[in-house]
Amino acid sequence: QVQLVESGGGLVQAGGSLRLSCAASGTSRSTFSIMGWYRQAPGKQRELVASVTSGRMTNYAHSVKDRFTISRDNAKNTVYLQMNSLKPEDTAVYYCNAKTVSFNYWGQGTQVTVSS
């Protein structure tokens, strides 16, 4: 049973930084074609923040480009999201996502709150 466990959320002032981590357990090899982060703010739909393929090709939402950096360690089945220059509008629950050919896995979510 694959599980994604997120860590690194919290409360930070505007302009600050946070680093999210997501480790996949229940699999012993690099399984995921794409790993990424989504977020959902209150009253809004869940949206893609950033994703990275097993070949390390990245994709970012326009709103976070040049502020956030996604990376992954295939050997550890772990994906990271370095978030810099945080803004109050980045406040949301951030969800880790990992895709294989057959399945789409989600973490439980971690709260990120940016105060102004």
C-alpha positions as CSV (number, residue, x, y, z in Angstrom):
1,Q,0.0,0.0,0.0
2,V,1.6,3.2,-1.2
3,Q,1.3,6.2,1.2
4,L,2.5,9.7,0.8
5,V,3.6,11.6,3.9
6,E,4.0,15.3,3.8
7,S,5.9,17.6,6.2
8,G,7.2,21.1,6.4
9,G,4.0,23.2,6.4
10,G,3.4,25.9,9.0
11,L,3.0,29.6,9.6
12,V,5.3,32.2,8.1
13,Q,5.3,35.9,7.5
14,A,5.0,37.3,4.0
15,G,8.4,37.3,2.2
16,G,9.5,34.2,4.2
17,S,10.3,30.7,3.0
18,L,9.1,27.1,3.7
19,R,10.2,23.8,2.4
20,L,7.7,21.0,1.9
21,S,8.7,17.3,1.7
22,C,6.7,14.3,0.6
23,A,8.0,10.8,1.1
24,A,6.4,7.8,-0.5
25,S,6.3,4.6,1.5
26,G,5.1,1.1,0.5
27,T,7.2,0.9,-2.6
28,S,10.9,-0.1,-2.9
29,R,11.7,1.4,-6.2
30,S,11.2,4.6,-8.1
31,T,7.7,4.0,-9.3
32,F,6.2,7.4,-10.1
33,S,6.2,8.9,-13.5
34,I,5.2,12.3,-12.1
35,M,5.3,13.7,-8.6
36,G,3.9,17.1,-7.7
37,W,2.2,19.5,-5.4
38,Y,-1.3,20.8,-5.5
39,R,-3.0,23.3,-3.2
40,Q,-6.5,24.2,-2.1
41,A,-7.5,27.5,-0.5
42,P,-10.8,27.8,1.3
43,G,-13.7,28.1,-1.1
44,K,-11.5,27.4,-4.1
45,Q,-10.7,24.4,-6.3
46,R,-7.6,22.4,-5.9
47,E,-4.9,23.6,-8.3
48,L,-1.6,22.4,-9.5
49,V,1.3,24.2,-8.0
50,A,4.3,22.3,-9.5
51,S,5.2,18.9,-10.9
52,V,8.3,17.0,-11.9
53,T,8.7,14.0,-14.0
54,S,11.0,11.1,-13.3
55,G,13.3,12.7,-15.9
56,R,13.2,15.9,-13.8
57,M,11.2,18.0,-16.3
58,T,9.3,20.6,-14.3
59,N,6.1,22.5,-14.7
60,Y,4.9,25.4,-12.5
61,A,1.8,27.4,-12.1
62,H,2.3,30.9,-13.4
63,S,1.6,32.4,-9.9
64,V,4.5,30.6,-8.3
65,K,7.1,30.7,-11.1
66,D,10.4,32.2,-10.0
67,R,9.4,31.8,-6.4
68,F,8.9,28.1,-5.9
69,T,11.3,25.2,-6.9
70,I,10.2,21.6,-7.1
71,S,12.8,18.7,-7.0
72,R,12.7,15.0,-6.4
73,D,15.0,12.3,-5.2
74,N,14.1,9.2,-7.2
75,A,16.1,6.9,-5.0
76,K,14.2,8.0,-2.0
77,N,10.8,8.4,-3.7
78,T,10.7,11.9,-2.2
79,V,9.6,15.2,-3.7
80,Y,10.3,18.6,-2.3
81,L,8.9,22.1,-2.8
82,Q,11.0,25.0,-1.8
83,M,8.8,28.1,-1.4
84,N,10.4,31.5,-1.3
85,S,9.0,35.0,-1.2
86,L,5.7,33.7,0.1
87,K,2.6,35.8,-0.2
88,P,-0.6,35.7,1.8
89,E,-2.4,34.4,-1.4
90,D,-0.2,31.3,-1.1
91,T,-2.1,30.3,2.0
92,A,-3.7,26.9,1.4
93,V,-3.6,23.2,2.2
94,Y,-0.8,21.7,0.1
95,Y,-1.2,18.2,-1.2
96,C,1.5,15.9,-2.5
97,N,0.6,13.9,-5.6
98,A,2.3,10.9,-7.2
99,K,1.2,9.2,-10.4
100,T,2.0,5.8,-11.9
101,V,0.6,4.4,-15.1
102,S,-2.3,2.9,-13.2
103,F,-2.8,4.9,-10.1
104,N,-3.0,8.5,-8.7
105,Y,-1.9,8.9,-5.1
106,W,-2.5,11.8,-2.7
107,G,-1.1,12.8,0.6
108,Q,-3.2,13.9,3.5
109,G,-2.3,17.6,3.1
110,T,-0.2,20.1,5.0
111,Q,-1.3,23.6,6.0
112,V,0.7,26.6,4.8
113,T,-0.4,29.9,6.2
114,V,1.3,33.2,5.2
115,S,0.6,36.2,7.3
116,S,0.7,39.7,6.0
